[in-house]
């Protein structure tokens, strides 16, 4: 999140705000309507912001039907790592529990 904040601040200072940054990390994806509501801006402005953020590589733009979704691949990677760590911890605790059960 810190790297995204720094890049957004330096490369798109007119767009940067704590609210815009929070919107990028609220979910693994965002869309125009989310930004429009969260920042209280027009639909066109929200679209411009997300397209600019996408143009510098912080989001990936995906068109599904008539809607555009903007995915935060860095956040998705973090969530996948966390899921893997949680799964490893669950297996570890299951092993400990089963060993204690048989002792």
Buried (B, 14 or more C-beta within 10 A) or exposed (E): EEEBBEBBEEBBEEBBEEEBBEBBBEEBBBBBEBBBEBBEBEEEBBBBBBBBBBEEEBBEEEEEEEEBBBBBEBBEEBEEEEEEEEEEEEEEEEEEEEEEEEE
